[in-house]
Amino acid sequence: MAQKAKPSRWSWEENKIFETNFEFLIKEEWEKVAALLPDKSVDDVKLHYEHLLEDLKLIGSGHVPLPKYVEEEEEEEEEDGQVKSDHL
């Protein structure tokens, strides 16, 4: 049985490069993205992409709660009649 590659750690900068080259990922042009990431192999890029797709499926199916953003929390507090002190 073939072993699955272990996911490697990705820095913020590496993720940014990965994300900004999404057009190559959806065309499965792994080599082009890997060439921009000196510490990542083609297999690393493929695996990272597969994990991204898995995450998107979980989010889309409602299995992962979306984060609350500051604006949403403020709106909920205003609806509850609470006012934050920094708004006074």
Helices and strands as residue ranges (DSSP letters): H 12-20, H 22-26, H 30-35, H 42-60, H 70-79, G 85-87
